[in-house]
Amino acid sequence: MARPQKPLEPINLYGYWYLIRYTPKQFANVDSRRLIRHSTGIAVVDDPRGTRARIAIRTMDENLHRSWRDKLSGKPGPQHVNEQLAKMTALRLGIPALREDEVIELPVDDLMARLAHLNENPQTAADELVAKVVAGFTAGPQQVLLSNLVDRAEHHLSSAHHRKSPAQRKKWRQDRDTTITTFIKVLGGDKPIADLQRADILQLRNYWQNRVTSEGITVHTANKNIMQISAMYNLVNDIEDLRLPRVFDKANLIDRGSSDKKRIPYAAEYIQNTLLNPATLRELNQDCRDLIYVITETGARLSEVVNLDRQDIHLDAPIPYINIVDRDRELKSLKSRRCLPLVGVALVAMRRHPDGFARYKQKENAVSANINKFLTNHNLRPAGKLHSLYSLRHSLKDRLQKVNCDYETRENIMGHEIEGIEYGLGADLETMHHWLAKIAFRVPDGI
């Protein structure tokens, strides 16, 4: 009796979820690859538990098996002909080199003239290439240029991106367009991805390494740019079965922790005495001030707060709260869906915005830049760039830890995945309210 096979699980490789499997013995004659690695195109940070990736690899595996079965049964695939070779053959025969769809549209007389080449010379007719050229050739897949790589990747990721908001999709596209443009400049021009050599990747790596050492950009930023191209290359290579070499493997810069410094939390005393002093933020508009207040006491991400709708804000509930959902946009992870109690300055701020922050909806990047610029210009970043608006999220987590809030409740409030096996439904609204009320700042007069 055959042993039941375990379901395939996504594998974390280079920060992305992959389908990795061996070619079954029964299909070895139709697929020479011993080990198959196909990228799902889903980043691990976007799907930490591999929930979406698990669905993706099962679909990919079904498609693989379908392809193997078709090849094994002799089902014909597309008969591709080298386009340049087809044109040269047509020139030798003295006929126009036309594609199959163009031949079909020919007038009857022209079509008969083409077929005459086969009738006149049986030996020529036996030439498979000549027969295909006369009948109209089907060119092989066009080369994928670096300049087209983002388009191809975006097409293959359309189902993975369907929950992203227009702003999120625009940012995804802009980031990768910029990265590809940089790569093309480094190489001195566009080229097909099939022509990429390891030397090209090392040239890109050296470019980013030089920027780290001479311009002070972080290793994280450099690796992010390299990995974006690598992920798109691997995705297109896998899905389109191009069978190109893994030229990007181990291309990331080595990080010894010298250049990448994490953002650090604001001290609780600094928040209470400086940031929550009404005079400190007076020159910042009310909406931005209120966003700071909400983040300070909930630990929510800026993108989660600016995109709240009226139906997500519950100010008259026994415990006032906001509901973080992925209605019109993609959240960072499934655990980002959560209810957050409103206490202290967060409750005061949200009472001014019962319908949300319409002015800044889908504009979190612009708001973040605006607030951080204000903090810089008004000397409100004691640790320089290591302090930012996001530091308030770090601060809330530290404040919860200092009052001995349990790990699972802390992670539930932050919207983080729980490490290890997770039991039950997690912290409820009352539990989270208990801990957030315990660390709430004093609400200053005039705020």
matplotlib code that plots the C-alpha trace (Angstrom):
import matplotlib.pyplot as plt

x = [0.0, 1.4, 2.4, 0.2, 2.2, 2.5, 1.1, 3.7, 4.7, 6.1, 9.9, 11.5, 14.3, 15.9, 13.0, 10.3, 8.1, 9.0, 7.6, 10.5, 10.1, 11.7, 10.5, 8.5, 10.2, 7.3, 7.9, 11.7, 11.6, 9.7, 11.4, 15.2, 15.2, 15.9, 14.9, 12.4, 12.4, 9.5, 9.0, 5.5, 6.5, 5.1, 7.5, 7.8, 7.4, 4.0, 2.9, 4.8, 2.9, 2.8, -1.0, -1.3, 1.9, 0.5, -2.5, -0.2, 2.2, -0.7, -2.0, 1.5, 2.0, -1.3, -0.2, 3.2, 1.5, -0.9, 2.1, 3.9, 0.8, 0.4, 4.0, 3.8, 0.7, 2.3, 0.0, 1.7, 3.0, 3.5, 5.8, 8.2, 10.6, 13.6, 12.3, 15.6, 16.0, 12.4, 13.1, 16.3, 14.5, 11.7, 14.3, 15.8, 12.4, 11.6, 8.5, 7.6, 8.3, 4.8, 3.4, 0.7, -2.0, -0.8, -0.9, -4.5, -5.4, -3.8, -5.9, -6.5, -4.1, -1.3, -1.9, -1.8, 1.5, 3.1, 1.8, 3.2, 6.7, 5.8, 4.3, 7.2, 9.9, 9.0, 12.4, 11.9, 8.4, 10.0, 12.0, 10.1, 11.4, 10.4, 6.9, 6.4, 7.7, 5.4, 2.4, 3.3, 5.6, 4.9, 7.8, 9.1, 8.5, 10.0, 13.0, 12.1, 14.1, 15.1, 12.9, 9.9, 10.6, 8.4, 5.4, 5.9, 6.2, 3.2, 1.1, 2.1, 1.4, -2.0, -3.9, -1.4, -1.9, -5.7, -6.2, -3.7, -5.1, -4.3, -1.7, -0.1, 0.0, 1.5, 4.2, 5.0, 5.4, 7.4, 9.9, 10.7, 10.7, 13.4, 15.4, 15.3, 16.2, 19.3, 20.3, 20.0, 22.2, 24.8, 25.0, 25.2, 22.0, 19.0, 19.4, 17.4, 17.3, 18.3, 21.7, 22.4, 25.6, 27.0, 29.4, 26.4, 25.0, 28.4, 28.5, 25.2, 26.4, 29.5, 27.5, 25.4, 28.4, 30.1, 27.1, 27.1, 30.7, 30.7, 27.2, 26.2, 23.1, 22.3, 23.0, 19.3, 18.5, 21.1, 19.9, 16.3, 17.1, 19.1, 16.4, 13.6, 15.2, 16.2, 12.6, 11.1, 13.8, 13.1, 9.3, 9.3, 11.9, 9.9, 6.3, 7.3, 9.6, 12.6, 15.1, 17.6, 20.5, 20.1, 22.5, 21.2, 22.0, 24.0, 24.2, 23.2, 25.7, 27.0, 25.7, 27.8, 25.4, 27.8, 25.7, 22.1, 20.7, 17.2, 14.9, 14.8, 11.8, 11.1, 11.5, 8.2, 9.2, 10.1, 6.7, 4.8, 6.8, 7.7, 5.7, 2.4, 3.0, 0.4, 3.0, 5.4, 3.2, 1.3, 2.7, 1.7, -1.9, -4.5, -4.9, -1.2, -1.2, -4.1, -2.4, 0.5, -1.7, -3.6, -0.3, 1.2, -1.6, -2.5, 0.7, -1.2, 0.7, 0.3, -1.2, -3.8, -4.9, -5.1, -7.2, -9.9, -13.5, -16.5, -17.7, -14.3, -14.5, -16.7, -16.6, -19.9, -19.1, -18.7, -15.0, -14.3, -12.2, -11.0, -11.3, -8.3, -9.5, -8.3, -11.4, -9.9, -6.2, -3.8, -2.6, 0.9, -0.2, -3.3, -2.6, -2.8, -6.6, -7.5, -9.5, -7.6, -9.1, -8.9, -7.4, -5.9, -4.9, -5.9, -9.5, -9.4, -8.0, -10.5, -13.4, -12.4, -12.4, -15.5, -15.4, -11.7, -8.9, -10.4, -7.8, -5.0, -6.7, -4.4, -1.7, 0.3, 3.7, 3.2, 1.9, 4.8, 7.3, 5.5, 5.5, 9.1, 10.2, 8.4, 10.1, 13.5, 12.9, 11.8, 14.6, 12.2, 14.4, 17.0, 18.6, 18.5, 17.2, 16.9, 13.9, 10.9, 7.1, 7.4, 9.4, 6.2, 5.1, 8.4, 7.7, 4.3, 5.7, 8.4, 5.9, 3.7, 6.7, 7.7, 4.3, 4.7, 2.0, 2.2, 3.9, 0.8, -1.3, 1.6, 1.9, -1.9, -1.9, 1.0, -0.6, 2.4, 2.5, 2.9, 6.0, 5.5, 2.1, -0.8, -3.7, -7.1, -8.4, -5.8, -6.4, -9.9, -10.9, -11.2, -7.8, -6.1, -8.0, -6.7, -3.1, -3.3, -5.2, -2.4, 0.3, -1.8, -0.2, -1.8, -3.9, -2.5, -4.9, -5.5, -4.6]
y = [0.0, 3.4, 5.7, 8.9, 11.9, 14.9, 18.1, 20.4, 23.3, 26.7, 27.1, 30.4, 31.1, 34.5, 36.2, 34.8, 31.7, 29.0, 25.8, 23.3, 19.7, 16.8, 15.8, 12.5, 9.4, 8.8, 12.1, 12.0, 11.3, 14.5, 16.8, 16.6, 18.8, 16.7, 19.6, 22.2, 25.7, 28.0, 31.3, 32.3, 36.0, 36.4, 37.9, 36.2, 39.6, 40.0, 36.4, 35.3, 32.2, 31.2, 31.2, 32.7, 31.0, 27.6, 28.1, 29.4, 26.5, 24.0, 25.7, 25.8, 22.1, 21.2, 23.1, 21.3, 17.9, 18.9, 19.9, 16.6, 14.5, 16.4, 15.8, 12.1, 11.6, 13.2, 16.2, 18.7, 22.0, 25.1, 24.5, 27.5, 28.4, 30.7, 33.9, 34.9, 31.4, 31.5, 34.8, 33.5, 30.3, 32.5, 34.6, 31.5, 30.4, 33.8, 34.3, 36.8, 35.5, 35.6, 34.4, 31.8, 34.4, 36.5, 33.5, 32.8, 36.3, 36.0, 36.1, 32.6, 33.2, 34.2, 31.3, 28.9, 30.4, 29.7, 26.1, 25.6, 25.6, 22.3, 20.7, 21.6, 19.9, 16.9, 17.0, 20.6, 19.7, 17.1, 19.8, 20.5, 24.1, 24.9, 23.4, 25.6, 28.7, 28.2, 27.5, 30.4, 30.0, 30.5, 32.5, 31.4, 33.5, 37.0, 37.9, 39.4, 42.7, 44.1, 47.1, 44.8, 42.7, 44.8, 44.4, 40.7, 40.3, 42.6, 40.4, 37.2, 38.8, 40.2, 37.7, 38.3, 42.0, 42.1, 43.3, 46.1, 49.6, 51.8, 53.7, 50.4, 49.1, 52.4, 52.3, 48.6, 49.6, 52.8, 51.1, 48.4, 50.7, 52.8, 49.7, 48.4, 51.8, 51.9, 48.4, 49.3, 52.4, 50.3, 47.9, 50.7, 49.7, 47.4, 43.7, 40.4, 38.7, 35.5, 37.2, 38.2, 36.8, 36.5, 39.3, 41.6, 40.8, 41.4, 44.8, 45.7, 44.4, 46.5, 49.6, 49.2, 48.3, 51.5, 53.5, 52.0, 52.9, 56.3, 57.7, 56.1, 54.3, 51.2, 47.7, 47.0, 49.5, 48.1, 44.5, 45.6, 46.9, 43.8, 41.5, 43.2, 42.5, 39.0, 38.2, 39.4, 37.5, 34.3, 34.7, 35.2, 32.5, 30.0, 30.8, 31.1, 28.0, 29.9, 27.6, 30.4, 30.1, 31.4, 34.3, 36.3, 33.6, 34.9, 38.4, 40.3, 42.4, 40.9, 42.8, 42.8, 45.3, 48.2, 50.3, 49.3, 50.8, 50.1, 52.9, 53.4, 54.2, 57.6, 57.6, 57.8, 60.9, 62.7, 61.8, 63.0, 66.2, 67.2, 65.6, 65.8, 69.4, 71.3, 74.0, 71.6, 70.6, 73.9, 74.6, 71.2, 70.9, 69.4, 66.2, 65.4, 66.2, 63.8, 61.1, 61.3, 61.1, 58.0, 56.2, 57.1, 55.3, 52.5, 51.5, 51.3, 51.8, 55.2, 53.5, 51.7, 55.0, 57.2, 54.7, 54.2, 54.5, 55.7, 52.1, 51.3, 53.9, 53.0, 55.9, 55.2, 51.5, 50.7, 50.5, 52.9, 51.3, 51.3, 48.3, 47.7, 45.7, 45.2, 46.4, 48.6, 47.8, 45.1, 44.9, 43.9, 40.4, 38.6, 39.4, 43.1, 42.7, 43.7, 45.9, 48.5, 50.2, 54.0, 55.6, 58.9, 61.3, 58.7, 58.9, 62.7, 62.7, 60.2, 62.1, 64.9, 62.4, 60.2, 59.7, 59.1, 61.2, 61.8, 64.4, 61.8, 58.6, 56.5, 59.1, 57.6, 58.0, 61.8, 62.2, 60.3, 62.4, 65.6, 64.6, 63.4, 66.6, 68.6, 66.6, 67.2, 71.0, 71.4, 69.3, 66.6, 63.7, 63.5, 60.4, 61.9, 59.6, 56.8, 58.6, 59.0, 58.8, 55.0, 55.2, 55.8, 52.3, 50.9, 53.0, 51.5, 48.0, 48.9, 50.6, 47.5, 45.3, 47.5, 46.9, 43.1, 42.8, 39.2, 38.5, 37.3, 40.4, 42.7, 41.0, 41.1, 44.9, 45.5, 43.3, 40.9, 37.2, 35.0, 32.9, 29.1, 27.4, 29.8, 28.7, 30.3, 33.6, 35.9, 38.9, 40.3, 44.0, 44.1, 42.6, 45.0, 47.9, 46.9, 47.1, 50.2, 52.1, 51.1, 52.8, 55.7, 59.2, 62.0, 64.1, 67.7, 70.6, 72.2, 69.1]
z = [0.0, -1.0, 1.8, 1.8, 0.7, 3.0, 1.5, 0.1, 2.3, 1.2, 1.8, 2.9, 0.4, 0.0, 1.9, -0.4, -0.3, -2.8, -4.1, -3.9, -4.9, -6.7, -10.1, -9.6, -11.1, -13.4, -15.1, -15.3, -19.0, -19.8, -17.3, -16.9, -13.7, -10.6, -8.2, -9.0, -7.4, -8.2, -6.5, -5.4, -5.6, -2.0, 0.4, 3.8, 5.6, 3.9, 4.7, 7.8, 8.4, 4.8, 4.6, 1.1, 0.0, 0.9, -1.4, -4.2, -4.2, -4.3, -7.4, -8.9, -8.2, -9.8, -12.9, -12.9, -12.7, -15.6, -17.7, -16.9, -17.8, -21.1, -22.1, -21.0, -23.1, -26.1, -26.2, -28.5, -27.2, -29.2, -32.2, -31.9, -34.6, -34.4, -36.0, -37.6, -39.1, -40.4, -42.2, -43.8, -45.0, -46.5, -48.2, -49.8, -51.0, -52.4, -50.3, -47.5, -44.0, -42.4, -39.1, -38.9, -38.3, -41.2, -43.6, -42.7, -43.8, -47.3, -50.5, -52.0, -54.9, -52.6, -50.4, -53.3, -54.5, -51.2, -51.1, -54.6, -53.1, -51.3, -54.5, -56.8, -54.7, -52.5, -50.9, -49.9, -48.6, -46.3, -44.6, -41.4, -41.2, -44.8, -44.2, -41.1, -42.9, -45.8, -43.6, -41.3, -38.4, -34.7, -33.2, -29.9, -26.8, -27.1, -25.0, -21.6, -21.4, -18.1, -19.0, -19.3, -16.2, -13.8, -16.3, -16.4, -12.7, -12.0, -14.4, -12.7, -9.2, -10.1, -7.9, -5.0, -5.3, -5.7, -2.1, -2.4, -2.6, -5.7, -3.6, -2.5, -6.0, -7.2, -4.6, -5.4, -9.0, -8.4, -6.1, -8.7, -11.7, -9.8, -9.0, -12.6, -14.0, -11.7, -12.8, -16.5, -15.9, -14.0, -17.0, -19.5, -21.3, -21.5, -22.1, -22.1, -18.7, -20.5, -21.2, -17.6, -16.3, -12.8, -13.7, -14.3, -10.9, -9.2, -11.1, -9.5, -6.1, -6.3, -7.2, -4.0, -1.9, -3.0, -2.1, 1.4, 2.0, 0.3, 0.7, 4.0, 2.8, 4.8, 3.9, 4.4, 1.6, -0.7, -0.2, -0.6, -4.1, -5.1, -3.8, -5.6, -8.9, -7.8, -6.8, -10.1, -12.1, -10.2, -10.4, -14.2, -14.7, -12.7, -13.9, -17.6, -17.2, -18.8, -17.0, -16.6, -14.1, -10.6, -11.2, -8.2, -5.6, -2.7, -4.2, -1.0, 0.8, 4.1, 7.1, 10.3, 11.9, 11.5, 9.1, 9.8, 13.0, 14.1, 15.0, 18.7, 20.9, 22.4, 26.2, 28.0, 29.9, 26.6, 25.1, 28.2, 28.8, 25.2, 22.4, 24.4, 25.4, 23.4, 22.6, 21.0, 18.1, 17.8, 14.3, 13.0, 11.6, 13.8, 11.7, 11.9, 15.7, 16.2, 14.2, 16.5, 19.5, 18.2, 17.4, 20.8, 22.8, 20.4, 18.7, 15.4, 12.2, 10.5, 7.4, 9.6, 11.2, 8.1, 6.3, 9.0, 7.8, 9.8, 10.2, 11.8, 14.6, 17.6, 20.0, 21.8, 22.7, 26.4, 25.5, 22.7, 20.0, 16.4, 14.1, 11.8, 8.7, 5.1, 3.4, 0.7, 1.1, 2.0, 5.6, 6.6, 7.8, 8.8, 12.5, 11.6, 11.7, 15.2, 17.4, 19.4, 22.5, 22.7, 25.8, 26.9, 24.1, 21.4, 22.6, 22.6, 19.1, 17.6, 19.0, 16.7, 13.8, 14.1, 10.3, 10.0, 8.4, 4.9, 4.1, 4.3, 3.2, 1.1, 1.6, 4.4, 2.7, 2.3, 5.8, 7.3, 5.3, 6.5, 10.2, 10.2, 8.5, 11.2, 13.9, 12.3, 11.8, 15.4, 17.0, 18.1, 17.1, 19.9, 18.2, 14.7, 12.0, 14.6, 16.0, 13.8, 13.9, 13.9, 17.1, 18.9, 18.0, 19.5, 22.6, 23.2, 23.1, 25.6, 27.9, 27.9, 28.6, 31.6, 33.3, 32.7, 30.0, 28.8, 25.4, 23.5, 24.5, 23.5, 20.1, 19.6, 20.3, 17.9, 15.2, 15.1, 14.4, 17.5, 17.5, 17.9, 18.2, 18.9, 21.0, 21.3, 19.9, 21.6, 23.8, 23.8, 23.8, 27.6, 28.2, 25.8, 27.3, 30.8, 29.7, 27.5, 30.3, 32.7, 30.6, 29.3, 29.5, 31.4, 29.0, 29.2, 29.2, 25.8, 23.8]

ax = plt.figure().add_subplot(projection="3d")
ax.plot(x, y, z, "-o")
ax.set_aspect("equal")
plt.show()
